Amino acid sequence: LLRIGHLLSCAMSYSNTSDLTNPSYFILLGIPGLEAAHVWISIPFCTIYAIAILGNFTILWIVKIEPSLHTPMYYFLCMLAVIDLVLSTSTVPKMLSIFWFNSREIDFSACFTQLYFIHSFAAMESGIFVALAFDRYVAICDPLRYSTVLTNPVVAKIGLAALLRGGLLVLPYSLLARRWPYCRANVIAHTFCEHLAVVKLACADIRISSHYALLVTFLVRGPDLSFITFTYIQILRAIFSLPTKDARLKTFSTCGSHLCVILAFYIPSLFSSFTHRFGHNVPLHFHIIIANVYLLVPPHAQSHHLWGEDQTDPRQAAPALYS
């Protein structure tokens, strides 16, 4: 605690001179080492982004006009769609401007705003995945109580908790990063203002930023992944205990696409987080591509897979567990 207090006091003293030393803008390099391929790399990124935007707006529109979809699962999917729209839109337009027009400059304050949006909305997305896993768990493992457990007020409280957790946990290290003095280089070796890529440019002891960011990763990803793993183990046990193959396939189809989207989010996310800190032998361009995949693929996967699944309510099959 004394050590953290000392680092915080140093951060405060550094911030007093930051206005004199900070650059007016940062320069985003894009994907170092692959500059010649930027135009070609932009094609799949732009395509995935366009599909994600169209798909997520379609989800919101269909759920709005179709009363039969006014259920907890689709409310959570709408929350996820909004988060995905913000998350991808906060990074992709600037990234494409780098690839297409070599527009690499980003305003100093805008960089930290982008940093906050990226990391806070990623944490919010993780919380909504937990909510979706809980929804599927109740629908399949305890279907008779589904309508009494997941009422509209409960759904609203779960969504609000996920949003507040992500926004509040990320806020301290975003504000702290903003207060460091940046008197060295102003070149960020990334396509967006990723936290560690930015604070490494500070001419100060940034250990508290690094440690707190790692703590947030464990506080968010650890409990969320543990809960999702537990619920899907219970779901799979319930599915395999169904009496007929048709019932098992019908029930599993409602969860398979959810699981694919969850894996598409967590695997690149964890890989990106830990290789940035510990994977010093991982090529920088590979790390940056994975970081962009983790921001782009889940929105695309949600819009593509969740509406391609069998829309049969698993509660139609799951009651066989209790018959």
ABEGO torsion letter per residue (X at the ends): XAAAAAAAAAAAAAAAAAAAABBABBBBAEBBGAAAAAAAAAAAAAAAAAAAAAAAAAAAAAAAABAAABBAAAAAAAAAAAAAAAAAAAAAAAAAAAAAAGBABBBAAAAAAAAAAAAAAAAAAAAAAAAAAAAAAAAAABAAAAAAABBAAAAAAAAAAAAAAAAAAAAAAAAAAAABBBABBABBBBABBBAAAAAAABBBBAAAAAAAAAAAAAAAAAAAAAAAAAAAAAAAAAAAABABAAAAAAAAAAAAAAAAAAAAAAAAAAAAAAAAAABAABBAAAAAAAAAAAAAAAAAAAAAAAAABBABBAAAAAAAAAX
